[in-house]
Amino acid sequence: MSNAKLILEGKEYELPVVKGTEGEIAIDITKLRAQTGAITLDSGYGNTGSCKSAICFINGEKGVLHYRGYPIEELAENCSFPEVAYLVIYGELPTKQQLEEFETNLRQHSLIREDMKKFYEGYPPTAHPMAILSAMIGSLSTYYPSGDGEDLDLNIVRLLAKAPTIAAYAYKKTIGQPFMYPRNDLNYS
């Protein structure tokens, strides 16, 4: 692709032009400061792409959100949450067999450790459920510390599977009701 030219204080600089995932054109300013000493100002980051991504494309002005090239409206209408999660994680919609295996894995990992329930006792009844959810999600790493590539898929499944349980327990804590074990006979939603 071509370059863009920037003239700053009488000096000309060439900046690479790259094409985005949806064909949009971007000027790569990665080396701008090193070359010119200048930085950019984009209040609210309305004109800034933070990274190259094959996972997500957003154009807020036009109301466009795509995951892996699929419009969010199409995914919301035709897919379950586990199907979309699989798409985001693995880059393609699952086959029937892949989806069944993925959903089975989610069901098998929905329980949290019994001693994690004690953590909830430390939160006041007025604690916001999202604050509790955030703290409890973070605490999962103390039980599943491996961050290497081998366990990545398993840790992703654990997080997705345990999040609804953690959220439900957080809600139950704030309304003063006892915790209930997750029902694995129900679907993820």
C-alpha positions as CSV (number, residue, x, y, z in Angstrom):
1,M,0.0,0.0,0.0
2,S,1.1,3.6,-0.4
3,N,2.4,6.0,2.3
4,A,0.9,9.1,3.7
5,K,2.9,12.3,3.9
6,L,3.0,14.5,7.0
7,I,4.5,17.9,6.9
8,L,5.5,19.1,10.3
9,E,7.5,22.3,10.9
10,G,8.5,22.4,7.3
11,K,9.9,18.8,7.3
12,E,8.1,16.0,5.4
13,Y,7.6,12.5,6.9
14,E,6.3,9.4,5.2
15,L,3.9,7.2,7.3
16,P,2.8,3.7,6.2
17,V,-0.8,3.3,5.1
18,V,-2.4,0.0,6.0
19,K,-5.8,-1.6,5.2
20,G,-8.0,-2.7,8.1
21,T,-10.1,-5.9,8.5
22,E,-13.1,-4.2,6.9
23,G,-11.1,-2.5,4.1
24,E,-10.8,0.8,5.9
25,I,-7.6,2.8,5.4
26,A,-5.4,3.6,8.4
27,I,-2.2,5.6,8.8
28,D,0.3,3.8,10.9
29,I,1.8,6.3,13.4
30,T,3.7,3.8,15.4
31,K,7.0,5.5,14.7
32,L,5.7,9.1,14.6
33,R,7.2,10.2,18.0
34,A,10.5,8.5,17.3
35,Q,10.8,10.2,13.9
36,T,9.3,13.6,14.7
37,G,9.2,14.0,18.5
38,A,5.5,14.7,18.1
39,I,2.5,12.8,19.4
40,T,-1.1,12.8,18.3
41,L,-4.2,14.0,20.1
42,D,-7.4,12.1,19.5
43,S,-9.8,13.0,22.3
44,G,-12.0,10.0,23.1
45,Y,-10.0,7.9,20.6
46,G,-12.7,8.3,18.0
47,N,-10.3,8.1,15.1
48,T,-7.8,5.6,16.6
49,G,-7.5,1.9,16.1
50,S,-5.7,0.4,19.1
51,C,-4.5,-2.7,17.3
52,K,-4.9,-4.9,14.3
53,S,-7.7,-7.5,15.1
54,A,-9.2,-10.4,13.3
55,I,-11.6,-10.9,16.2
56,C,-13.6,-7.7,16.3
57,F,-14.5,-4.7,14.2
58,I,-16.4,-1.7,15.5
59,N,-17.7,1.4,13.8
60,G,-19.8,3.2,16.4
61,E,-20.9,6.0,14.1
62,K,-22.5,3.5,11.7
63,G,-23.6,1.1,14.4
64,V,-21.4,-1.7,13.1
65,L,-20.1,-4.5,15.3
66,H,-18.6,-7.7,13.7
67,Y,-17.1,-10.7,15.4
68,R,-14.7,-12.6,13.1
69,G,-16.5,-11.0,10.1
70,Y,-20.0,-11.8,11.2
71,P,-22.4,-9.0,11.9
72,I,-23.5,-9.0,15.6
73,E,-27.2,-8.9,14.6
74,E,-26.8,-12.2,12.6
75,L,-25.0,-13.8,15.5
76,A,-27.5,-12.7,18.1
77,E,-30.4,-13.9,15.9
78,N,-29.0,-17.3,14.9
79,C,-26.4,-18.4,17.4
80,S,-26.2,-19.3,21.1
81,F,-23.7,-17.7,23.5
82,P,-21.5,-20.8,23.4
83,E,-21.5,-20.7,19.6
84,V,-20.4,-17.1,19.6
85,A,-17.8,-17.7,22.3
86,Y,-16.4,-20.6,20.2
87,L,-16.3,-18.3,17.2
88,V,-14.4,-15.6,19.0
89,I,-11.9,-18.0,20.6
90,Y,-11.2,-20.4,17.7
91,G,-12.0,-18.2,14.6
92,E,-14.9,-20.2,13.2
93,L,-18.4,-21.2,14.1
94,P,-18.4,-24.7,15.6
95,T,-19.7,-27.8,13.8
96,K,-22.5,-29.6,15.7
97,Q,-19.9,-32.0,17.2
98,Q,-17.6,-29.2,18.2
99,L,-20.4,-27.3,19.8
100,E,-21.6,-30.4,21.8
101,E,-18.0,-31.0,23.1
102,F,-17.7,-27.3,24.0
103,E,-21.0,-27.2,25.8
104,T,-20.1,-30.5,27.6
105,N,-16.9,-28.9,28.8
106,L,-18.7,-25.8,30.0
107,R,-21.1,-28.0,32.0
108,Q,-18.3,-30.0,33.5
109,H,-16.5,-26.9,34.8
110,S,-19.4,-24.8,36.2
111,L,-18.8,-25.5,39.8
112,I,-16.5,-23.4,41.9
113,R,-14.4,-24.8,44.7
114,E,-16.3,-25.1,48.0
115,D,-13.7,-23.0,49.8
116,M,-14.3,-20.2,47.4
117,K,-17.7,-19.8,48.9
118,K,-16.0,-18.5,52.0
119,F,-14.8,-15.5,50.1
120,Y,-18.3,-14.3,49.7
121,E,-18.6,-14.0,53.5
122,G,-16.1,-11.2,53.5
123,Y,-18.2,-8.9,51.3
124,P,-20.8,-6.7,52.9
125,P,-24.4,-7.2,51.9
126,T,-24.3,-3.8,50.3
127,A,-21.4,-4.7,47.9
128,H,-22.3,-4.3,44.3
129,P,-22.5,-7.7,42.5
130,M,-20.1,-6.5,39.8
131,A,-17.4,-5.7,42.4
132,I,-17.9,-9.2,43.8
133,L,-17.8,-10.7,40.4
134,S,-14.6,-8.9,39.5
135,A,-12.9,-10.0,42.7
136,M,-14.0,-13.6,42.4
137,I,-13.0,-13.9,38.8
138,G,-9.5,-12.6,39.8
139,S,-9.4,-15.2,42.6
140,L,-9.8,-18.1,40.1
141,S,-6.1,-17.6,39.2
142,T,-5.1,-18.8,42.7
143,Y,-6.8,-22.1,42.0
144,Y,-5.7,-22.5,38.4
145,P,-2.3,-20.7,38.2
146,S,-1.1,-22.2,35.0
147,G,-0.9,-19.6,32.3
148,D,1.0,-21.6,29.7
149,G,-0.3,-22.4,26.2
150,E,-1.1,-26.0,27.1
151,D,-3.7,-25.1,29.6
152,L,-5.1,-22.0,27.7
153,D,-8.1,-23.7,26.2
154,L,-9.0,-25.4,29.6
155,N,-8.6,-22.0,31.4
156,I,-10.8,-20.3,28.9
157,V,-13.5,-23.0,29.4
158,R,-13.1,-22.7,33.2
159,L,-13.6,-19.0,33.1
160,L,-16.7,-19.1,30.8
161,A,-18.2,-22.0,32.8
162,K,-17.6,-20.5,36.2
163,A,-18.6,-16.9,35.5
164,P,-22.4,-17.6,35.6
165,T,-22.0,-19.5,38.9
166,I,-19.9,-16.7,40.4
167,A,-22.3,-14.0,39.2
168,A,-25.3,-16.0,40.6
169,Y,-23.6,-16.4,44.0
170,A,-22.7,-12.6,44.0
171,Y,-26.4,-11.8,43.4
172,K,-27.5,-14.3,46.1
173,K,-25.1,-12.7,48.5
174,T,-26.5,-9.2,47.9
175,I,-30.1,-10.3,48.5
176,G,-29.3,-12.5,51.5
177,Q,-30.3,-15.9,50.0
178,P,-28.4,-19.1,50.2
179,F,-26.2,-20.3,47.3
180,M,-27.5,-22.9,44.9
181,Y,-25.4,-25.3,42.9
182,P,-25.4,-24.7,39.1
183,R,-27.9,-26.9,37.2
184,N,-26.0,-28.6,34.4
185,D,-29.2,-29.8,32.9
186,L,-29.9,-26.3,31.7
187,N,-28.2,-24.6,28.7
188,Y,-25.6,-21.9,29.2
189,S,-28.0,-19.0,28.8
